[in-house]
Amino acid sequence: MNYTELKQRKADNLQKTFLWLIVIDYILLSFFLFQLSALNLRAGTVISLLLIFYNGLLAFFCFHRANRIDDGYIIYPIISAILLAFICFLYFFFLVA
């Protein structure tokens, strides 16, 4: 096994890990969406801040990775997750809380 094969294998593992982080983001957002009506203001605010932090880190790593490698397609699920989170936050803070 030469260096380029090893480098390609590590990149594939990193890409798979990144894609799993995106899937976990959608799972977290769906749990937040299903629990909106049962959350009080304090719990909803804490969960919203944690989701904003997670989405912010994910977006930062996504744009950093998409600029270096030809992985521009990965930007679209991140942007749609951020928009979904924004809609959930608006719904929670203006209609539920």
All heavy atoms as an XYZ file, in Angstrom:
811
protein
N       0.860     -1.176      0.000
C       0.000      0.000      0.000
C       0.901      1.233      0.000
O       1.730      1.411      0.876
C      -0.897     -0.016      1.250
C      -1.814      1.164      1.316
S      -2.880      1.176      2.774
C      -3.941     -0.177      2.451
N       0.720      2.078     -0.982
C       1.553      3.266     -1.050
C       0.866      4.461     -0.367
O      -0.239      4.361      0.152
C       1.923      3.586     -2.509
C       0.705      3.826     -3.375
O      -0.374      4.045     -2.861
N       0.881      3.773     -4.672
N       1.559      5.574     -0.384
C       1.104      6.761      0.344
C      -0.202      7.318     -0.208
O      -1.078      7.727      0.550
C       2.202      7.825      0.311
C       1.806      9.111      0.968
C       1.692      9.184      2.357
C       1.524     10.245      0.224
C       1.324     10.354      2.980
C       1.159     11.415      0.834
C       1.059     11.469      2.215
O       0.687     12.628      2.826
N      -0.386      7.324     -1.525
C      -1.609      7.900     -2.107
C      -2.831      7.061     -1.763
O      -3.906      7.598     -1.528
C      -1.477      8.036     -3.633
O      -1.173      6.767     -4.192
C      -0.392      9.045     -3.982
N      -2.678      5.742     -1.717
C      -3.805      4.889     -1.336
C      -4.173      5.112      0.123
O      -5.354      5.155      0.466
C      -3.466      3.423     -1.571
C      -3.383      3.031     -3.021
C      -2.943      1.595     -3.197
O      -2.791      0.885     -2.183
O      -2.739      1.190     -4.353
N      -3.161      5.247      0.976
C      -3.413      5.501      2.386
C      -4.076      6.868      2.582
O      -5.023      7.007      3.365
C      -2.110      5.430      3.180
C      -2.208      5.600      4.687
C      -3.036      4.458      5.275
C      -0.831      5.614      5.292
N      -3.619      7.861      1.853
C      -4.209      9.200      1.942
C      -5.657      9.181      1.452
O      -6.528      9.801      2.052
C      -3.379     10.178      1.118
C      -3.778     11.608      1.289
C      -2.849     12.520      0.527
C      -3.286     13.947      0.649
N      -2.425     14.850     -0.101
N      -5.937      8.461      0.371
C      -7.291      8.358     -0.149
C      -8.200      7.646      0.843
O      -9.337      8.031      1.040
C      -7.289      7.621     -1.493
C      -8.636      7.529     -2.142
C      -9.178      8.872     -2.568
O      -8.419      9.806     -2.809
N     -10.478      8.995     -2.632
N      -7.705      6.607      1.511
C      -8.502      5.879      2.484
C      -8.848      6.771      3.671
O      -9.976      6.771      4.142
C      -7.757      4.649      2.970
C      -8.528      3.925      4.067
C      -7.744      2.816      4.669
N      -7.867      1.636      3.841
C      -7.202      0.524      4.058
N      -6.360      0.455      5.051
N      -7.383     -0.520      3.285
N      -7.901      7.559      4.156
C      -8.178      8.464      5.276
C      -9.187      9.531      4.872
O     -10.039      9.898      5.656
C      -6.896      9.103      5.782
C      -6.046      8.163      6.580
C      -4.869      8.871      7.178
C      -4.040      7.893      7.978
N      -2.915      8.556      8.631
N      -9.093     10.021      3.664
C     -10.058     11.022      3.198
C     -11.455     10.418      3.123
O     -12.436     11.070      3.455
C      -9.633     11.573      1.845
N     -11.556      9.179      2.709
C     -12.865      8.537      2.643
C     -13.448      8.348      4.036
O     -14.645      8.528      4.245
C     -12.761      7.197      1.933
C     -12.516      7.341      0.441
O     -12.779      8.427     -0.091
O     -12.071      6.362     -0.160
N     -12.616      7.973      5.010
C     -13.097      7.826      6.378
C     -13.539      9.168      6.951
O     -14.541      9.246      7.652
C     -12.025      7.201      7.266
C     -11.821      5.736      6.965
O     -12.717      5.086      6.433
N     -10.656      5.222      7.282
N     -12.791     10.215      6.650
C     -13.165     11.551      7.107
C     -14.477     11.995      6.464
O     -15.345     12.574      7.128
C     -12.058     12.557      6.797
C     -12.288     13.983      7.240
C     -12.379     14.050      8.761
C     -11.169     14.860      6.741
N     -14.649     11.697      5.204
C     -15.884     12.057      4.517
C     -17.075     11.287      5.083
O     -18.148     11.847      5.279
C     -15.752     11.798      3.029
C     -16.941     12.264      2.227
C     -16.723     12.093      0.744
O     -15.760     11.484      0.311
N     -17.624     12.636     -0.034
N     -16.894     10.014      5.387
C     -17.974      9.233      5.982
C     -18.338      9.762      7.357
O     -19.524      9.858      7.705
C     -17.568      7.765      6.087
C     -17.557      7.048      4.768
C     -17.127      5.614      4.949
C     -16.992      4.918      3.618
N     -16.529      3.531      3.760
N     -17.348     10.126      8.138
C     -17.601     10.698      9.460
C     -18.359     12.005      9.339
O     -19.310     12.251     10.093
C     -16.270     10.925     10.199
O     -15.557      9.698     10.259
C     -16.501     11.460     11.589
N     -17.972     12.828      8.399
C     -18.641     14.106      8.191
C     -20.089     13.898      7.758
O     -20.994     14.599      8.225
C     -17.869     14.931      7.165
C     -18.290     16.353      7.120
C     -18.006     17.200      8.179
C     -18.974     16.850      6.040
C     -18.393     18.520      8.144
C     -19.362     18.165      6.000
C     -19.069     18.999      7.055
N     -20.325     12.947      6.894
C     -21.692     12.669      6.464
C     -22.542     12.141      7.615
O     -23.725     12.467      7.725
C     -21.686     11.690      5.296
C     -21.128     12.253      3.988
C     -21.018     11.162      2.940
C     -21.963     13.395      3.480
N     -21.952     11.343      8.502
C     -22.682     10.875      9.681
C     -23.011     12.035     10.621
O     -24.064     12.036     11.262
C     -21.909      9.790     10.418
C     -22.183      8.435      9.855
C     -21.339      7.663      9.136
C     -23.417      7.719      9.924
N     -21.959      6.504      8.757
C     -23.241      6.511      9.235
C     -24.651      7.977     10.503
C     -24.245      5.566      9.118
C     -25.660      7.039     10.385
C     -25.452      5.854      9.700
N     -22.124     13.013     10.717
C     -22.421     14.193     11.533
C     -23.605     14.969     10.968
O     -24.414     15.516     11.717
C     -21.193     15.099     11.635
C     -20.052     14.582     12.490
C     -18.855     15.515     12.386
C     -20.484     14.424     13.931
N     -23.729     14.985      9.655
C     -24.876     15.642      9.028
C     -26.160     14.872      9.327
O     -27.198     15.464      9.649
C     -24.651     15.787      7.508
C     -23.490     16.741      7.237
C     -25.908     16.282      6.812
C     -23.048     16.779      5.795
N     -26.100     13.556      9.272
C     -27.267     12.730      9.600
C     -27.668     12.940     11.057
O     -28.861     13.076     11.381
C     -26.980     11.243      9.296
C     -28.057     10.344      9.863
C     -26.834     11.032      7.802
N     -26.695     12.987     11.952
C     -26.974     13.228     13.375
C     -27.614     14.602     13.568
O     -28.512     14.764     14.397
C     -25.687     13.082     14.201
C     -25.273     11.614     14.237
C     -25.852     13.621     15.611
C     -23.904     11.368     14.822
N     -27.192     15.587     12.776
C     -27.800     16.920     12.848
C     -29.283     16.859     12.514
O     -30.113     17.450     13.208
C     -27.069     17.866     11.901
C     -27.530     19.297     12.035
O     -27.990     19.693     13.131
O     -27.412     20.052     11.047
N     -29.640     16.137     11.469
C     -31.058     16.006     11.117
C     -31.843     15.246     12.181
O     -33.002     15.559     12.448
C     -31.210     15.325      9.751
C     -31.053     16.282      8.604
C     -29.882     16.330      7.863
C     -32.077     17.148      8.263
C     -29.731     17.211      6.816
C     -31.940     18.036      7.214
C     -30.763     18.061      6.494
O     -30.625     18.939      5.467
N     -31.222     14.259     12.796
C     -31.891     13.522     13.872
C     -32.138     14.438     15.063
O     -33.235     14.441     15.647
C     -31.070     12.277     14.266
C     -31.095     11.258     13.133
C     -31.581     11.665     15.561
C     -30.130     10.111     13.316
N     -31.139     15.233     15.440
C     -31.300     16.176     16.550
C     -32.389     17.210     16.252
O     -33.200     17.543     17.126
C     -29.975     16.880     16.843
C     -28.879     16.044     17.466
C     -27.585     16.838     17.523
C     -29.286     15.580     18.839
N     -32.419     17.697     15.028
C     -33.450     18.666     14.650
C     -34.840     18.041     14.662
O     -35.814     18.688     15.060
C     -33.148     19.264     13.277
C     -32.019     20.280     13.246
C     -31.665     20.631     11.809
C     -32.386     21.517     14.020
N     -34.944     16.792     14.256
C     -36.263     16.153     14.279
C     -36.723     15.901     15.713
O     -37.906     16.074     16.014
C     -36.252     14.858     13.480
O     -35.386     13.916     14.070
N     -35.813     15.527     16.623
C     -36.190     15.383     18.032
C     -36.654     16.718     18.604
O     -37.626     16.778     19.354
C     -35.025     14.847     18.866
C     -34.801     13.377     18.733
C     -33.527     12.858     18.792
C     -35.856     12.496     18.552
C     -33.304     11.503     18.680
C     -35.657     11.141     18.434
C     -34.369     10.644     18.494
N     -35.951     17.792     18.255
C     -36.345     19.125     18.719
C     -37.725     19.487     18.172
O     -38.568     20.017     18.889
C     -35.301     20.160     18.297
C     -35.627     21.559     18.708
C     -35.652     21.913     20.046
C     -35.895     22.536     17.760
C     -35.943     23.211     20.439
C     -36.182     23.829     18.145
C     -36.210     24.169     19.484
N     -37.968     19.174     16.923
C     -39.246     19.482     16.302
C     -40.393     18.718     16.962
O     -41.464     19.275     17.205
C     -39.193     19.167     14.810
C     -40.414     19.496     13.968
C     -40.668     20.990     13.976
C     -40.222     19.005     12.555
N     -40.168     17.455     17.284
C     -41.218     16.653     17.914
C     -41.477     17.045     19.365
O     -42.558     16.803     19.891
C     -40.906     15.166     17.822
C     -41.041     14.620     16.431
C     -40.023     13.875     15.869
C     -42.185     14.849     15.677
C     -40.136     13.379     14.574
C     -42.316     14.356     14.404
C     -41.283     13.620     13.850
N     -40.508     17.644     20.027
C     -40.652     18.008     21.437
C     -40.969     19.488     21.638
O     -40.966     19.966     22.772
C     -39.368     17.664     22.194
C     -39.070     16.199     22.249
C     -40.138     15.431     23.005
O     -40.677     15.907     23.988
N     -40.449     14.235     22.529
N     -41.244     20.227     20.590
C     -41.466     21.671     20.712
C     -42.588     22.020     21.680
O     -42.444     22.933     22.500
C     -41.773     22.276     19.341
C     -40.599     22.602     18.457
C     -41.084     23.140     17.129
C     -39.673     23.579     19.106
N     -43.685     21.347     21.590
C     -44.829     21.730     22.424
C     -44.636     21.340     23.885
O     -45.279     21.917     24.763
C     -46.109     21.075     21.883
O     -45.981     19.676     21.906
N     -43.754     20.394     24.181
C     -43.542     19.946     25.558
C     -42.422     20.699     26.270
O     -42.239     20.529     27.460
C     -43.234     18.455     25.566
N     -41.695     21.533     25.562
C     -40.555     22.225     26.158
C     -40.986     23.536     26.811
O     -41.820     24.256     26.273
C     -39.501     22.531     25.095
C     -38.782     21.342     24.473
C     -37.888     21.817     23.338
C     -37.968     20.614     25.510
N     -40.376     23.838     27.952
C     -40.582     25.162     28.535
C     -39.543     26.112     27.933
O     -38.694     25.704     27.144
C     -40.507     25.115     30.066
C     -39.177     24.598     30.570
O     -38.250     24.425     29.795
N     -39.110     24.347     31.853
N     -39.611     27.376     28.317
C     -38.744     28.382     27.690
C     -37.271     28.130     27.983
O     -36.431     28.263     27.094
C     -39.148     29.782     28.157
C     -38.397     30.948     27.522
C     -38.624     30.958     26.021
C     -38.820     32.252     28.137
N     -36.949     27.756     29.200
C     -35.545     27.538     29.561
C     -34.956     26.355     28.788
O     -33.873     26.463     28.223
C     -35.425     27.307     31.050
C     -34.020     26.959     31.473
C     -33.951     26.641     32.927
N     -33.254     27.724     33.586
C     -33.110     27.818     34.876
N     -33.680     26.934     35.664
N     -32.424     28.794     35.407
N     -35.645     25.241     28.776
C     -35.139     24.060     28.073
C     -35.058     24.314     26.567
O     -34.089     23.915     25.916
C     -36.028     22.860     28.353
N     -36.061     24.980     26.022
C     -36.048     25.287     24.596
C     -34.917     26.218     24.214
O     -34.301     26.062     23.162
N     -34.625     27.177     25.088
C     -33.530     28.106     24.817
C     -32.183     27.399     24.870
O     -31.330     27.618     24.006
C     -33.557     29.273     25.829
O     -34.833     29.893     25.768
C     -32.479     30.278     25.524
N     -31.991     26.542     25.861
C     -30.728     25.807     25.974
C     -30.545     24.876     24.778
O     -29.464     24.832     24.169
C     -30.673     25.024     27.306
C     -29.505     24.058     27.326
C     -30.600     25.973     28.477
N     -31.582     24.148     24.415
C     -31.488     23.246     23.272
C     -31.257     24.032     21.983
O     -30.463     23.626     21.132
C     -32.745     22.362     23.177
C     -32.783     21.399     24.360
C     -32.787     21.590     21.867
C     -34.064     20.618     24.482
N     -31.910     25.179     21.843
C     -31.706     26.012     20.657
C     -30.273     26.503     20.563
O     -29.671     26.484     19.483
C     -32.658     27.204     20.683
O     -33.989     26.788     20.636
N     -29.709     26.945     21.677
C     -28.323     27.417     21.670
C     -27.343     26.289     21.340
O     -26.383     26.495     20.590
C     -27.976     28.052     23.012
C     -28.645     29.388     23.301
C     -28.321     29.857     24.708
C     -28.231     30.427     22.281
N     -27.603     25.104     21.875
C     -26.737     23.969     21.557
C     -26.845     23.580     20.084
O     -25.836     23.262     19.441
C     -27.091     22.776     22.449
C     -26.691     22.904     23.918
C     -27.252     21.737     24.719
C     -25.185     22.985     24.064
N     -28.056     23.627     19.540
C     -28.222     23.320     18.114
C     -27.575     24.386     17.232
O     -27.006     24.070     16.181
C     -29.693     23.157     17.775
C     -30.320     21.836     18.171
C     -31.829     21.878     17.954
C     -29.715     20.691     17.397
N     -27.653     25.642     17.636
C     -26.991     26.710     16.881
C     -25.483     26.493     16.892
O     -24.808     26.636     15.861
C     -27.365     28.098     17.449
C     -28.809     28.435     17.099
C     -26.429     29.185     16.928
C     -29.339     29.673     17.789
N     -24.932     26.148     18.047
C     -23.500     25.886     18.157
C     -23.102     24.701     17.280
O     -22.111     24.766     16.540
C     -23.135     25.635     19.627
C     -21.687     25.353     19.851
C     -20.742     26.350     19.714
C     -21.276     24.075     20.198
C     -19.404     26.087     19.913
C     -19.938     23.798     20.409
C     -18.993     24.806     20.262
N     -23.869     23.611     17.333
C     -23.567     22.422     16.533
C     -23.658     22.730     15.039
O     -22.777     22.346     14.262
C     -24.521     21.287     16.907
C     -24.227     19.985     16.215
C     -23.170     19.194     16.629
C     -25.015     19.537     15.163
C     -22.895     17.990     15.997
C     -24.746     18.343     14.531
C     -23.687     17.578     14.959
O     -23.420     16.393     14.330
N     -24.707     23.424     14.626
C     -24.855     23.775     13.211
C     -23.777     24.746     12.765
O     -23.311     24.687     11.622
C     -26.242     24.359     12.946
C     -27.291     23.294     12.824
O     -27.058     22.259     12.239
N     -28.460     23.547     13.386
N     -23.382     25.661     13.640
C     -22.314     26.592     13.297
C     -20.992     25.881     13.077
O     -20.275     26.156     12.102
N     -20.654     24.967     13.972
C     -19.423     24.188     13.790
C     -19.483     23.331     12.534
O     -18.511     23.243     11.776
C     -19.183     23.290     15.000
C     -18.577     23.941     16.222
C     -18.508     22.951     17.371
C     -17.205     24.466     15.912
N     -20.622     22.726     12.308
C     -20.783     21.884     11.127
C     -20.663     22.708      9.845
O     -20.017     22.287      8.882
C     -22.130     21.170     11.189
C     -22.310     19.897     10.412
C     -21.267     18.866     10.811
C     -23.685     19.331     10.655
N     -21.252     23.885      9.838
C     -21.148     24.757      8.662
C     -19.713     25.228      8.451
O     -19.228     25.279      7.310
C     -22.079     25.952      8.813
N     -19.018     25.565      9.536
C     -17.624     26.001      9.421
C     -16.771     24.900      8.807
O     -16.011     25.138      7.860
C     -17.086     26.401     10.798
C     -15.616     26.689     10.798
C     -15.135     27.871     10.260
C     -14.725     25.767     11.318
C     -13.777     28.133     10.248
C     -13.376     26.011     11.312
C     -12.893     27.200     10.774
N     -16.889     23.681      9.334
C     -16.105     22.575      8.798
C     -16.529     22.217      7.379
O     -15.698     21.831      6.556
C     -16.208     21.348      9.697
C     -15.494     21.511     11.009
C     -16.117     21.179     12.188
C     -14.209     22.019     11.060
C     -15.470     21.329     13.395
C     -13.550     22.184     12.261
C     -14.180     21.834     13.437
N     -17.804     22.368      7.097
C     -18.307     22.069      5.760
C     -17.710     23.010      4.725
O     -17.212     22.577      3.701
C     -19.818     22.159      5.745
S     -20.547     22.072      4.119
N     -17.763     24.308      4.994
C     -17.229     25.262      4.028
C     -15.709     25.178      3.943
O     -15.132     25.369      2.878
C     -17.668     26.680      4.378
C     -19.110     26.936      4.041
C     -20.042     27.148      5.027
C     -19.527     26.944      2.722
C     -21.364     27.373      4.716
C     -20.848     27.165      2.396
C     -21.773     27.388      3.397
N     -15.055     24.849      5.044
C     -13.606     24.669      5.019
C     -13.241     23.451      4.172
O     -12.308     23.498      3.383
C     -13.081     24.500      6.450
C     -11.602     24.377      6.531
N     -10.765     25.429      6.247
C     -10.816     23.329      6.856
C      -9.525     25.028      6.399
N      -9.526     23.750      6.774
N     -13.988     22.377      4.330
C     -13.717     21.161      3.563
C     -14.106     21.334      2.097
O     -13.409     20.853      1.210
C     -14.471     19.978      4.165
C     -14.232     18.679      3.448
C     -14.757     17.503      4.233
N     -14.727     16.287      3.449
C     -13.662     15.541      3.247
N     -12.520     15.900      3.776
N     -13.727     14.439      2.527
N     -15.203     22.014      1.826
C     -15.658     22.187      0.441
C     -14.713     23.087     -0.340
O     -14.603     22.949     -1.555
C     -17.065     22.764      0.417
N     -14.014     23.993      0.332
C     -13.055     24.841     -0.367
C     -11.783     24.078     -0.718
O     -11.169     24.338     -1.741
C     -12.681     26.052      0.499
C     -13.779     27.085      0.512
O     -14.618     27.111     -0.373
N     -13.769     27.936      1.516
N     -11.379     23.138      0.123
C     -10.146     22.400     -0.116
C     -10.325     21.253     -1.098
O      -9.500     21.021     -1.956
C      -9.614     21.837      1.196
C      -8.982     22.845      2.061
C      -8.302     22.222      3.237
N      -8.388     20.772      3.202
C      -8.212     20.000      4.230
N      -7.953     20.527      5.388
N      -8.306     18.697      4.138
N     -11.385     20.529     -0.954
C     -11.607     19.321     -1.756
C     -12.854     19.546     -2.616
O     -13.691     20.369     -2.300
C     -11.795     18.093     -0.831
C     -10.566     17.934      0.051
C     -12.033     16.834     -1.626
C     -10.719     16.882      1.115
N     -12.978     18.794     -3.666
C     -14.123     18.945     -4.558
C     -15.350     18.259     -3.954
O     -15.869     17.289     -4.498
C     -13.785     18.368     -5.930
C     -14.805     18.751     -6.968
O     -15.462     19.784     -6.788
O     -14.947     18.004     -7.956
N     -15.796     18.766     -2.800
C     -16.967     18.238     -2.111
C     -18.031     19.318     -1.980
O     -18.623     19.491     -0.928
C     -16.595     17.720     -0.713
C     -15.863     16.411     -0.749
O     -15.957     15.720     -1.782
O     -15.205     16.072      0.241
N     -18.282     20.032     -3.036
C     -19.255     21.116     -2.988
C     -20.673     20.659     -2.749
O     -21.501     21.416     -2.248
N     -20.958     19.411     -3.082
C     -22.311     18.884     -2.891
C     -22.681     18.773     -1.414
O     -23.849     18.723     -1.076
C     -22.446     17.512     -3.553
C     -21.588     16.450     -2.922
C     -22.075     15.669     -1.887
C     -20.283     16.240     -3.352
C     -21.287     14.694     -1.296
C     -19.492     15.277     -2.773
C     -19.994     14.511     -1.752
O     -19.209     13.556     -1.171
N     -21.719     18.758     -0.531
C     -21.978     18.587      0.898
C     -22.552     19.864      1.511
O     -23.122     19.831      2.590
C     -20.685     18.126      1.582
C     -20.924     16.859      2.344
C     -20.111     19.120      2.514
C     -19.718     16.051      2.566
N     -22.430     20.984      0.828
C     -22.916     22.261      1.345
C     -24.449     22.275      1.402
O     -25.031     22.821      2.341
C     -22.384     23.420      0.486
C     -20.868     23.516      0.645
C     -23.036     24.733      0.851
C     -20.220     24.493     -0.291
N     -25.106     21.644      0.438
C     -26.559     21.725      0.348
C     -27.299     21.092      1.526
O     -28.248     21.696      2.037
C     -27.028     21.150     -0.992
C     -26.436     21.903     -2.155
C     -25.514     21.297     -3.003
C     -26.758     23.233     -2.377
C     -24.949     21.998     -4.051
C     -26.197     23.934     -3.418
C     -25.287     23.312     -4.254
O     -24.732     24.009     -5.281
N     -26.917     19.912      2.010
C     -27.618     19.392      3.198
C     -27.374     20.240      4.444
O     -28.260     20.374      5.286
C     -27.063     17.989      3.394
C     -26.252     17.679      2.221
C     -26.026     18.902      1.446
N     -26.193     20.842      4.535
C     -25.900     21.696      5.689
C     -26.766     22.946      5.653
O     -27.353     23.346      6.668
C     -24.405     22.084      5.714
C     -23.547     20.864      5.901
C     -24.120     23.103      6.791
C     -23.694     20.209      7.234
N     -26.875     23.561      4.503
C     -27.692     24.777      4.386
C     -29.160     24.462      4.642
O     -29.853     25.222      5.326
C     -27.481     25.431      3.005
C     -26.082     26.022      2.930
C     -28.522     26.515      2.743
C     -25.711     26.586      1.598
N     -29.637     23.328      4.140
C     -31.037     22.986      4.398
C     -31.265     22.670      5.875
O     -32.328     23.002      6.420
C     -31.478     21.821      3.516
O     -30.751     20.664      3.817
N     -30.295     22.063      6.559
C     -30.426     21.815      7.999
C     -30.434     23.124      8.780
O     -31.183     23.275      9.746
C     -29.292     20.913      8.483
N     -29.616     24.071      8.371
C     -29.590     25.372      9.043
C     -30.912     26.097      8.844
O     -31.451     26.707      9.775
C     -28.389     26.200      8.558
C     -27.088     25.568      9.065
C     -28.495     27.645      9.007
C     -25.840     26.178      8.493
N     -31.473     26.030      7.651
C     -32.771     26.657      7.400
C     -33.885     25.980      8.192
O     -34.774     26.648      8.734
C     -33.096     26.637      5.904
C     -32.262     27.574      5.043
C     -32.575     27.361      3.571
C     -32.497     29.019      5.418
N     -33.840     24.650      8.286
C     -34.812     23.925      9.092
C     -34.689     24.309     10.563
O     -35.699     24.514     11.242
C     -34.630     22.418      8.918
C     -35.546     21.527      9.745
C     -36.996     21.710      9.301
C     -35.127     20.083      9.616
N     -33.470     24.439     11.048
C     -33.264     24.849     12.438
C     -33.797     26.255     12.667
O     -34.444     26.533     13.691
C     -31.780     24.786     12.787
N     -33.561     27.155     11.724
C     -34.058     28.525     11.846
C     -35.588     28.549     11.906
O     -36.173     29.254     12.733
C     -33.543     29.362     10.670
C     -34.004     30.781     10.687
C     -33.531     31.664     11.652
C     -34.919     31.231      9.757
C     -33.956     32.976     11.671
C     -35.348     32.543      9.774
C     -34.858     33.425     10.736
N     -36.243     27.756     11.078
C     -37.709     27.688     11.093
C     -38.209     27.114     12.417
O     -39.181     27.614     12.988
C     -38.210     26.873      9.884
C     -37.949     27.634      8.597
C     -39.686     26.535     10.011
C     -38.145     26.831      7.331
N     -37.529     26.084     12.920
C     -37.910     25.507     14.224
C     -37.746     26.519     15.347
O     -38.591     26.615     16.239
C     -37.077     24.270     14.529
S     -37.465     22.841     13.515
N     -36.655     27.286     15.310
C     -36.426     28.286     16.347
C     -37.476     29.382     16.285
O     -37.989     29.818     17.325
C     -35.034     28.897     16.236
C     -33.918     27.914     16.372
C     -32.715     28.137     15.740
C     -34.060     26.748     17.109
C     -31.678     27.241     15.859
C     -33.024     25.831     17.226
C     -31.830     26.086     16.593
N     -37.805     29.840     15.087
C     -38.848     30.853     14.946
C     -40.179     30.335     15.466
O     -40.910     31.034     16.184
C     -39.000     31.265     13.490
C     -37.948     32.212     12.933
C     -38.226     32.463     11.454
C     -37.946     33.518     13.686
N     -40.501     29.107     15.113
C     -41.755     28.507     15.567
C     -41.777     28.407     17.089
O     -42.777     28.717     17.718
C     -41.949     27.133     14.936
C     -43.213     26.441     15.351
C     -44.431     26.841     14.850
C     -43.186     25.402     16.269
C     -45.596     26.223     15.239
C     -44.340     24.775     16.678
C     -45.543     25.193     16.160
O     -46.690     24.579     16.559
N     -40.672     27.969     17.674
C     -40.644     27.797     19.128
C     -40.747     29.140     19.846
O     -41.556     29.314     20.762
C     -39.375     27.073     19.565
C     -39.248     26.960     21.064
C     -40.041     26.072     21.757
C     -38.377     27.768     21.761
C     -39.962     25.980     23.137
C     -38.278     27.679     23.128
C     -39.072     26.781     23.818
N     -39.939     30.108     19.461
C     -39.877     31.351     20.221
C     -41.060     32.272     19.984
O     -41.400     33.082     20.838
C     -38.566     32.080     19.941
C     -37.393     31.433     20.605
C     -36.406     30.824     19.857
C     -37.279     31.409     21.985
C     -35.320     30.219     20.470
C     -36.223     30.799     22.621
C     -35.239     30.204     21.849
N     -41.710     32.184     18.817
C     -42.805     33.101     18.545
C     -44.189     32.470     18.659
O     -45.172     33.176     18.846
C     -42.634     33.744     17.170
C     -41.483     34.690     17.136
C     -40.363     34.402     16.380
C     -41.498     35.864     17.862
C     -39.298     35.275     16.343
C     -40.442     36.747     17.835
C     -39.332     36.443     17.076
N     -44.293     31.165     18.542
C     -45.609     30.544     18.584
C     -45.826     29.635     19.783
O     -46.955     29.522     20.277
C     -45.864     29.757     17.299
C     -45.904     30.602     16.024
C     -46.064     29.719     14.810
C     -47.015     31.611     16.084
N     -44.785     28.989     20.276
C     -44.950     28.042     21.377
C     -44.642     28.697     22.713
O     -45.413     28.583     23.655
C     -44.059     26.789     21.164
C     -44.151     25.866     22.371
C     -44.496     26.057     19.899
N     -43.516     29.368     22.829
C     -43.070     29.914     24.124
C     -43.865     31.113     24.553
O     -44.510     31.845     24.116
C     -41.607     30.283     24.066
